[in-house]
Amino acid sequence: MTELSPILMRVTATAVAIGCAITMPDIAQGQNKNVQPKAPPAASLIQKLRNFLGLNPPVAVGGSRSDNEKFVCLVSPWPGTPIGVSTPVLMALGPLNEIRIEKGDQVLWQQRASSTKAIEGVIPWPLKPLEPEEEFTLKIRPQGAAGGDFAIYSMRVSSKVTLEKNHELIRALGKSPQKWINHIATIKPEEEKLVSQIITSNEAPSELQKILMCSK
């Protein structure tokens, strides 16, 4: 077997080293291709969402006096539109003393604040999944309101076709915040109701739910 000359050996070693230097980052990059960065929604997308959602004025608590008037800002389920998912989260901005779900004269579920801690943040849907066209009343009492003073919201669930369509979309989007952000960025103005329906799902990322707010 012919031996390589010292010069050829050095050229070969250099070529191998260059090849490794090029190949190794490519391999590392390939291993990270499926890792999606947890990017927050862009300012333009936040504004688009708020334009789609429209006005959501706070609701005055019944029985409040003008010198000590209390308001509730409900953001999930989104007021004024049919509920588009069978398990929406419950969320109102600010500390609460009590929240109830009623149907007729029957209290289906309620939660009260303790003597030391108010109700705050997102509450997962506490009952069995909602049925199409179902109606119920949501009553919310903010911190500082009297025992019988509530903001009252009449809620209605969307049709079976809408619930199924939204369920399939939510399942396709999965748990990835970036997938949700990318999808909502493509929503057209005529699909604006879809935003308020899917963003209040149990499966929606908290990054998007934090965008929900009331108009002053």
C-alpha positions in Angstrom: 0.0 0.0 0.0 1.4 3.4 -1.0 2.1 5.7 1.9 0.7 9.2 1.9 3.2 12.0 1.6 3.5 14.3 4.7 2.0 17.2 2.6 -1.0 15.1 1.4 -1.5 13.9 5.0 -1.7 17.5 6.3 -4.1 18.5 3.5 -6.3 15.5 4.3 -6.4 16.3 8.0 -7.3 19.9 7.3 -10.2 18.8 5.0 -11.5 16.5 7.7 -11.3 19.2 10.3 -13.2 21.7 8.1 -15.8 19.0 7.3 -16.4 18.4 11.0 -16.6 22.1 11.7 -19.3 22.5 9.1 -21.2 19.3 9.9 -21.4 19.4 13.7 -23.4 22.7 13.9 -25.7 21.4 11.2 -26.4 18.3 13.3 -27.0 20.3 16.4 -29.3 22.6 14.5 -31.2 19.7 13.1 -31.8 18.3 16.6 -33.4 21.6 17.6 -35.7 22.0 14.6 -38.7 20.8 16.5 -38.2 23.1 19.5 -40.5 26.0 19.2 -39.6 29.2 21.1 -42.1 30.6 23.5 -42.5 33.9 21.9 -45.1 36.4 23.2 -47.8 37.8 20.9 -46.5 40.8 18.9 -48.0 44.2 19.6 -49.8 44.2 16.2 -51.4 40.8 17.0 -52.6 42.1 20.4 -54.2 45.1 18.7 -55.8 42.9 16.1 -57.3 40.7 18.8 -58.7 43.6 20.7 -60.2 45.0 17.5 -61.8 41.7 16.8 -63.2 41.3 20.3 -64.7 44.8 20.4 -66.0 46.7 23.4 -66.4 44.9 26.7 -67.6 47.5 29.2 -67.6 46.7 32.9 -71.0 45.8 34.4 -72.2 47.6 37.5 -73.1 45.5 40.5 -76.8 45.5 41.3 -77.7 47.4 44.5 -74.5 49.5 44.5 -74.8 53.1 45.7 -73.5 55.8 43.4 -70.9 56.9 46.0 -69.5 53.4 46.3 -70.4 51.8 43.0 -68.8 48.5 42.2 -68.1 47.0 38.7 -67.2 43.6 37.3 -65.0 43.1 34.3 -65.8 39.6 32.9 -63.5 38.4 30.2 -64.2 34.7 30.0 -66.7 33.6 28.8 -66.6 36.7 26.6 -69.8 38.7 27.2 -72.1 39.4 24.4 -71.3 36.4 22.2 -72.4 32.8 22.4 -70.1 30.5 24.2 -68.2 28.5 21.5 -66.6 25.7 23.6 -68.0 23.2 26.0 -65.6 23.9 28.8 -64.8 27.6 29.0 -62.6 29.0 31.7 -64.1 31.5 34.2 -62.2 34.7 34.5 -63.0 38.2 35.8 -60.4 40.9 36.3 -59.8 42.0 39.9 -60.5 40.3 43.2 -63.9 38.7 43.7 -65.9 37.7 46.8 -68.1 35.2 45.1 -69.0 33.6 41.7 -72.0 31.5 40.9 -73.5 29.5 38.0 -77.3 29.3 38.1 -80.0 27.8 36.0 -83.5 29.1 36.9 -83.7 29.3 40.7 -81.1 26.5 41.1 -77.5 27.2 42.1 -75.4 24.7 40.1 -72.0 25.8 41.4 -70.6 28.5 43.6 -67.2 29.6 45.0 -66.7 32.1 47.8 -63.6 33.9 48.9 -62.1 33.0 52.3 -61.7 35.5 55.1 -58.1 36.1 54.1 -58.0 35.4 50.3 -60.1 36.8 47.4 -60.9 34.8 44.3 -58.5 35.8 41.5 -57.3 34.5 38.2 -58.5 31.7 35.9 -61.0 29.1 37.1 -61.3 25.9 35.1 -64.8 25.1 34.1 -66.2 23.4 37.3 -69.2 21.5 35.9 -69.8 18.8 33.2 -69.3 20.1 29.6 -71.9 22.4 28.3 -74.5 21.2 25.8 -75.3 23.0 22.5 -77.8 25.8 22.9 -77.7 25.5 26.7 -78.4 28.6 28.8 -77.4 29.6 32.3 -76.7 32.7 34.4 -73.3 33.7 35.7 -73.3 35.9 38.8 -70.2 37.6 40.1 -69.7 39.6 43.3 -66.5 41.7 43.4 -64.5 42.3 46.6 -66.2 44.9 48.7 -69.7 44.4 47.4 -72.6 43.6 49.8 -73.7 39.9 50.2 -76.6 40.1 47.7 -75.0 42.4 45.1 -73.9 40.7 41.9 -73.1 41.6 38.3 -75.4 39.3 36.3 -74.6 37.7 32.9 -77.0 35.7 30.8 -75.0 33.1 28.9 -76.0 30.9 25.9 -73.9 28.1 24.2 -73.4 28.0 20.4 -74.9 25.3 18.1 -73.6 21.7 18.0 -72.0 22.4 14.6 -70.0 25.4 16.0 -68.9 23.5 19.1 -67.7 20.6 17.1 -65.8 22.8 14.6 -64.1 24.8 17.4 -63.3 21.6 19.2 -61.5 20.2 16.1 -59.6 23.4 15.7 -58.5 23.6 19.3 -57.3 20.0 19.2 -55.3 20.7 16.0 -53.7 23.7 17.7 -52.7 21.6 20.7 -50.7 23.1 23.6 -48.2 25.2 21.5 -48.7 28.9 22.2 -46.9 29.7 18.9 -49.4 27.6 16.9 -52.3 29.5 18.5 -50.5 32.9 17.8 -49.8 31.9 14.2 -53.4 30.8 13.6 -55.0 33.8 15.1 -52.7 36.1 13.1 -54.4 34.6 9.9 -58.0 35.1 11.1 -60.0 37.4 8.8 -62.4 40.1 10.1 -65.5 38.0 9.1 -64.3 35.3 11.5 -63.9 37.7 14.5 -66.4 35.7 16.7 -64.1 32.7 16.5 -61.5 34.6 18.5 -63.7 35.2 21.5 -64.9 31.5 21.4 -61.6 29.6 21.2 -59.5 31.9 23.4 -61.8 31.2 26.4 -61.2 27.4 26.1 -59.5 25.5 28.9 -56.9 24.6 26.2 -56.0 28.2 25.2 -52.5 29.4 26.2 -52.4 31.8 29.1 -50.3 34.1 26.9 -53.4 34.8 24.9 -55.9 34.9 27.8 -53.8 37.7 29.4 -54.7 39.9 26.4 -58.4 39.9 27.4 -59.5 43.1 29.0 -62.5 45.4 29.5 -63.0 48.7 27.8 -63.2 51.7 30.1 
